[in-house]
Amino acid sequence: MIRAGCPEQGIVLDLFMGSGTTAVVARKLNRNYVGFELNPDYIRIANKRLHNSLGMFN
């Protein structure tokens, strides 16, 4: 869906980020990403996942 609906260097907007799967895929496909999440547990999970997958949020 990201590849089909967003050009490279475009912005993917995810209003319900959850564990960050869409963020990881967007960055791997050379897209920028903005995600929102209210649950602090999911924010921690997403930050850890982005760090482990992409080296983000050291």
C-alpha positions in Angstrom: 0.0 0.0 0.0 2.8 2.4 0.8 4.6 1.8 -2.4 1.4 2.2 -4.4 0.0 5.2 -2.6 3.0 7.4 -1.7 5.8 8.5 -3.9 9.4 8.3 -2.7 10.3 11.1 -0.3 6.5 11.5 0.3 4.9 11.5 3.7 3.0 8.5 5.2 0.5 9.6 7.9 -0.5 7.0 10.4 -3.1 8.1 12.9 -3.0 4.9 14.9 0.7 3.9 15.0 0.6 0.9 17.3 3.8 -1.0 17.3 5.3 0.9 14.4 5.1 -1.6 11.5 4.1 1.0 9.0 6.9 3.4 10.2 9.5 0.7 9.6 8.2 -0.2 6.1 7.8 3.5 5.2 11.5 4.3 6.1 12.7 1.1 4.3 10.8 2.3 1.1 12.4 5.8 1.3 9.2 7.5 2.5 9.0 10.0 5.4 6.7 9.1 8.2 4.5 10.8 10.8 2.7 8.6 13.3 0.4 9.3 16.3 -0.1 7.0 19.3 -1.8 7.7 22.6 -0.9 4.5 24.4 2.5 4.9 26.2 3.1 1.2 26.0 2.9 1.2 22.3 5.1 4.3 22.0 7.8 2.4 23.9 7.4 -0.6 21.7 7.5 1.5 18.5 10.5 3.4 19.6 12.4 0.2 20.4 11.3 -1.4 17.1 12.5 1.7 15.1 15.8 1.7 17.0 16.4 -2.0 16.4 15.3 -2.0 12.7 16.6 1.4 11.6 18.9 2.8 14.3 16.4 5.6 15.0 15.7 7.0 18.5 19.0 6.1 20.1 
